[in-house]
Amino acid sequence: MSEQSESAARVITVALKELVRIAEEGNLSMLAYLLDLALIEARAELREQGAEAIGILSFTRQ
């Protein structure tokens, strides 16, 4: 996987994590579930492409 593609995949993963958190806070359980499935798929795709496990802190609203 190219560095640019890996970087984009990481950004998508971080965004999905944040969207799951927002959906859970808003009691939107079905949306949170579907976003979590997308997050699992994104992580699997990263591993499948040979990317290292990522440890990115999600951004939070202050």
Backbone hydrogen bonds, N-H to C=O, Kabsch-Sander energy under -0.5 kcal/mol:
donor,donor_aa,acceptor,acceptor_aa,energy
6,E,2,S,-2.7
7,S,3,E,-2.3
8,A,4,Q,-2.1
9,A,5,S,-2.4
10,R,6,E,-2.1
11,V,7,S,-2.1
12,I,8,A,-2.4
13,T,9,A,-2.2
14,V,10,R,-2.6
15,A,11,V,-2.5
16,L,12,I,-2.6
17,K,13,T,-2.3
18,E,14,V,-2.1
19,L,15,A,-2.5
20,V,16,L,-2.5
21,R,17,K,-2.0
22,I,18,E,-2.4
23,A,19,L,-2.5
24,E,20,V,-2.5
25,E,21,R,-2.4
26,G,22,I,-1.8
27,N,24,E,-1.4
28,L,23,A,-2.9
29,S,27,N,-0.9
32,A,28,L,-2.8
33,Y,29,S,-2.4
34,L,30,M,-2.4
35,L,31,L,-2.7
36,D,32,A,-2.3
37,L,33,Y,-2.1
38,A,34,L,-1.9
39,L,35,L,-2.2
40,I,36,D,-2.5
41,E,37,L,-2.2
42,A,38,A,-2.4
43,R,39,L,-2.5
44,A,40,I,-2.3
45,E,41,E,-2.3
46,L,42,A,-2.1
47,R,43,R,-2.3
48,E,44,A,-2.8
49,Q,45,E,-2.0
50,G,47,R,-1.5
51,A,46,L,-2.6
